[in-house]
Amino acid sequence: MNEGRPGALLGTRLSVLAAECADPDRFGRGRAYFREGCVLDVEIAPGVVSAQVQGAAAVPYEVALLWRVGGVRPGTVPTRNELVCTCSCADLQSVCKHVVAVLLAAADRVAIDPGLLDHWRGDPSTWEHLPVGDDPHGLAGPAGAARGGPTSVGSGVTSGPEAGALAEFFGERGDEPEFEVADPFPEIAPLGVPARPTPGVVDAAVAECLDAAMDVLRAVYG
């Protein structure tokens, strides 16, 4: 079990988000900044995570991670579309190595105190009127409940209707009638289905984060 880190799975999801948003080079350099303790004065406030990152320059860089609520209620963890990043460095990419370092620092804090995500998401009165959307993360938490699904807070397991209740409402698959439908165009040969392309190689940074997520899942659920 992850004693002292009840939000380990949520923290890992934020780390994966950092790997998704940055290219492998920036992610690797940002991770090095985080591991070397270059992230200073991390503050998680409603709507924004702010921090300083000590880089090569004498003056630390100023970084802000804004959780921008879109047209639906926010999920448990911000998505790429909801995350707006700013940094005072000269990198033209919005997700620079300093942003990665701060996002990883925030992930580390969330792993210890998952309630910080609720604080970052902001006052529910600012988004609870929005329609419910699909939670791309499938993680439990107050926002998961706001999206219409009952959750087990803190367990990381989302509960739902029992299979028996669904079967009683919709019927068993074996009860479905079978119909014989004649081919209306027998003289037309069907088109061949093209082979699906072989998936590309996952970036090493993303693969490492996913491995970490699997380690957390194994530790929590066995």
Secondary structure, DSSP 8 states (H G I E B T S, - for coil): --TT-TTHHHHHHHHHHHHHHS-HHHHHHHHHHHHTT-EEEEEEETTEEEEEE--SSSS-EEEEEEE---SS---SS--TTTEEEEESSS-SSSS-HHHHHHHHHHHHHHHH-THHHHHHH--GGGTTTS-----SS---SHHHHHTT--EETTTTEE----HHHHHHHH--GGGS-------S-TTS---------------HHHHHHHHHHHHHHHHHH-
